[in-house]
Each structure stands twice: as structure tokens, then as C-alpha cells.
């Protein structure tokens, strides 16, 4: 939060502006009538405004502090412990005679919880039980491999949050990106580095097209982007199924496209025995580029202005419609790149469920990362670690891998309710002391 | 209001407290350790085979395909004393890492449940020549459509059209409206082979009786028909079934694993109609037993069990297992609740046809046959 606040206080030309900008408003009570008033009266373009309630909810999530995030993760692990106990038959057996020998219950409970979380760690970071050194460090590389598409899509979704849009269509943008990227990958015959670069660009283009459609629908006709993106998710899913039985996409295996050429694959970073590919590095570089774009460039300033208050941005002479379309296309391009991670990175081909649930997971990644590029990178790695660890947890400790999904959901749920986390950990109200200082200086 | 909540809470606490007053078991080192080693203690003879199963997106509680494989795995654990492990996949992207997790876990024989795992199993088999693999419902092929054999991978295949032929015959005989319908989960050979058999079974009934029962949802000649798109979204099965009901169909033959449960829900809401289940005996595995005339059984569990037994005996071969009516790998289930309702002449004729297929007199042709 603190490092992010610097650029917020600067205008387009870099001169300091009043501290009472859009970002500060998030610290206020969303129910504050004064806060709502300013946005509700006198709307020049009602079709372009997201409901202020949704925007307030978004803003309060974006402004929750790092401490809240850490607290939410800790609380989620505690909730997960309860679920582990509830699902463990050995623990249930000891409950039957709890009063006679409570020690059994606590012993079994400790065993169940520690076994699960140790397996989760072993699957996500470092496997101390593996026999070869390669196998021991493999989990960390898996974590980063799974994180790459999550980071890309998370950056894309987070970008729209900054503009006050809800892009729920990560799935459709990912699909179209994967389709275009895969096609360039298997249909064209190009020299090594050019080929893979073109695959990545094609995926970004595909995603941008899928993202621009709801953007245009909103800017031009006022169709709410939540509805149009959800509808496009279904459309793209069936489009993909149809495509996999059609023309150039037919291969020896039904419902699977021909494999991408070797020249079209993202190079592996650590050799053949690991899946980690260049995509993770690209994700980090993209995060830096996106930070510059949003926080430092003129376009980024306009995006944030539209996100803070579209009417004011319009009055100030910005083309709100153009910003909406550009943001959605950019967000779609980032989600399309997540598709490239799948087809040119790990899978090497287009399949009917190549997108998994990345487009939806990315929403939680963006929320957890508070829509900031670096937060999103960390959130993506955390979710990648949970996904990689969940696999080993399921196979080694017998705890259902779905526990990981619950953990992710609880974390985001708690971040959406900062007062709850604050009251559990007795954290101070945000801004109580800081606001007083600011008001004194103002 | 508040008082009633308080009362309920008190009752719940009391119930939980009483439930926790049971007798503790006698001290026994095997019950308290609870680790992963106990399997070898109870299985009698032990072997160093570790058999592992990977599901497709349906999961092991799909009341159909994956579940059948899982039952075979569990039977191998209790009867052969082998160590087992299993993992569920949520999407195609999970296949490769899940296989890897099983390799990491020390599995010596890894079975992929389902056609969709073909590429992942093939890649793993090529990369790990010292581990044996099995694949339900598919052989292996290279990039140019040509079937290939792998030294350490065994396809477990089923000539399902033989049993589906009998199922189609019964369904046609039981239809009151003269229209029945089938649909698949995905357009893949292991699904289409059921539908091919249904088409021929209905044609056989029409030929035998001179009636004109119509089958919606699959055109065998063109190999085109209705598919829901996946093996997990039951709502799609429900919608498609409603469409068929609106077109006058009264018996539905879903070939879509758990998606078929959507058909059960649609029929229940409709108040009439029945269905034919696939893979496992739906009367026993689903909640819609009273709607299920019969099931086209594919003994996936038995094939998984048999292939694990081969591992234990050291007689593994990469030769495909092909389930037929003759070897009992595919069959038609009992009629259960419909026992008295299926006319005797139909039962007799089905028995006759079954004999003819087993003897080779009648061959059920299907472009999707293994």
C-alpha cells in the first residue's frame, strides 16, 4: 500500500496534487452518504457508470492493507484445519470417545493437520521426501509454472478493476488467445525464435479481440460488461468445442488439436525434466511494464481517472468510451497471454478444457493482489503454490485437493471483509491516525 | 425466535456431548499410528506393486466411468494386497502433473481413466520406460493417426457396441411414443461406439417387428449427433433431455457419465419417461433406479483389476484388453424394477441376439470399434 501511494498523489505531469484524490476515498466508509452523493447527482453518461455500490466494494478491497492479507491467509489456513479434521475418518473415530481419552483426539487432529499442511508445503516448495535432488526442487518449479498463466490473467483482470470494470470474461479471452496462438504454432512453419514470438503475439491479439467486444458493447451501447463477458465465456467454450472438430484443428486424437511445432514452444528454463518455461519470466516483465503503464503513463492516468469517477474524467476532457474499450482490449490481451502459457508452455496443444478455471481463478488472484501488478505477481505465485501443493496433499495425505479451492475462496472472502480480520487480529482501523495527520497538514 | 435458536443450540451441544461418550478402543499400536503403512499389514501376501489411478474431469464419484475404475482399484487393494493411490483431475491441464504426482509417489503401474488421458499417458510412458501404464478406452497413436504400440503401456478397450445393440433393442421395444433419443458427453470414439450400437439395435427391432421406432440424437452414417460438450455439467444433460422430451421421445439413452444424471432429473420433473444408463449398473449407483430400464455395462473395474493382477503375477503384456459380450467385458444389466414390464418375447429375443453375437453369427459394425 505505502509504496503504491506515491504515484497516486501525482498528477499527469508529475506535480503534487491534493491528497483528497480517488484513492483516499476508499479509506472512508462506503456507506458515507457524502461519498455517494458526489457520484450520484448529475450524471452526464448514465450508461457508462458501473453501480457505485460495486465500485465502492471494489475500492475497499483494493485498499486493504498487507496485514489484512496476511491475516486472511492465516485465518484461511485455520478454517482449512477444521475442514481437514471434518474429512478425516481417523479423527472422527476418536471423537466418539472424546471424554474418555481426549488425548487421542488431539493427537489424531495434530497428525491430520500437520500431515496435510506438510504435504502441501512439500508439493509447493521443497519435497524433503524425494529421492533425487531434481525431484526435491521440482515442486517450486511447478508452483512457478502454474503461477505464470495466473499472473498474466490476474494482471488483466486487475487492470479492469482499476478502471472500475468487472471483467468476468477471462475464460473467453484465454480461449481465443489459446486458439489463435495454437493455430500460429501448428499451422505455420517459421524459424525458431520468430515462431514462438509470433505465437505469443497472436495469443495477445486473440485475447484483445475477445476483450474488446464487451468493451465496445459497453462504450457504444451501454451493455453491462459483467453480463456480456459471462455470455462470451459460454460462447467461446462451445466455439472451442466446435473448432476442435473442424478443418485444420482436427488431429489423430479427437477434441485435441495438432501439436505445436517445437519452434513454437516457449523454451524450458531448466531443461527437460522440469516444466518451468520462459513464460514465467515474461509474466514478471509484463508486470513491470504494466506497473509503468498504469502508474506512470498518460494512458494509465486516464484509466485510473475513469476508474475513480467516469463523470469527472469525462468532464475533464477524457474520452471515457475510448478508455473503456482500450482497457478491456488490454485486459483481454493479458488473459490471451495466459492462454499462450497453456498452449505454447505446458500443454503444447489445444484441448477442449485447456483453459481450466484460470479465467475465474484470476479474479481471485487480482482481488488478493489488490489489483496492483506486484501484488498480483505474489498472489499468482501463492495460488500456484496452493494448486501444486494441493496435488501432492491429495496423493500423499489423502486430503481432498478441493481444500485448496476452499482456502483460496476463504482468503478472498476475508479480504472483502477487512473489519472481520481486523477484529480477529486486533489490528488498528486503517487511516485513523494517518487521516488525522493529513488533515492537520491540509 | 432467539429462544428457539438457543434451544436448538443447546440440543445440538447436548447431542454432540453425548455422542462423544463412547467407549475408547483397547490400546492397539496399529490403530494409533494411522500412517500409510497399514495396507501391507492386512492384505495377506504383499507385493511391491503400487497401482495408481488418475480420473478425468468426472472425478471418482461420477456414478459411472471413473467410479467403476476406482472400484477395480480398491478391489485390487483388498484382494491382491497391493498398495494403491489415486488422484482426480479437474481439467485437461491436470493430466500431466497428476501423472507426475503419481510417479513421484512411487507408483509402479499407473492407469489413466479415459480416452482424454491418451496423450498424457503416452508421453509419460515414453518418458518413464521402467513404469507400466494402462489406459482405459483408448489405444495409442502417433501424430499421423497411425496406431502404435508402446512396450510399457496397455490399452483397456471395450467393444461396447455389442451390449449397446441389446440396450437399443430393449429401449425400442419399451417405447410407447415410438421415439427414443440418445446423446453423448463428447464426440469421442468411446462414446460414439455406444450410440452406433443403439442405432443398430433399434434398426434390428424395427426389422423384427415391422415397427418404425425412431432414434433421435445420432446419425450413424454421418457420425453426427447431439453432445453436451463435457462429462461434468449435468444441467446440459437436463436441457438436452427436455428438448428430446418436447420432440416426443420417451426413453433417453445418455452416454455422458454423470451428465446423464441431468436426464434423471429431467425425467423426474417430467413425470414420465425412462432411461438406459451406461458404464455401471445405474440402478445400483444412481438415485434414479426407478427410471432406469437397464444399463449397458462396461466392466471397467474388472479390466482395471485384471491388469493390476497381471502386474502382481509379473505377466504384464502391452497387448490390448478388449471387453466383449463373449468375455463378459461388456454386457446388459438386469431390468430390476422393469423386470415384469419388459415383454417376455423381447427378453427371449435379446437372449437370442446375444447368443448370435457371441457365436459371431451377428457382427455389430462400428467405425469406432477397437
Interface residues (C-beta under 8 A of the other chain):
Chain A: X90 X95 X96 X97 X98 X99 X100 X101 X104 X107 X108 X111 X123 X127 X130 X135 X138 X142 X237 X238 X241 X245 X251 X252 X253 X254 X255 X256 X258 X259 X275 X342 X346 X347 X349 X351 X352 X353 X354 X355 X356 X357 X388 X391 X392 X394 X395 X396 X401
Chain B: X17 X19 X20 X21 X22 X23 X24 X25 X32 X34 X57 X85 X86 X87 X88 X90 X91 X92 X93 X94 X96 X97 X98 X101 X102 X104 X105 X116 X118 X119 X141 X142 X143 X144 X145 X146 X186 X187 X188 X189 X227 X229 X230
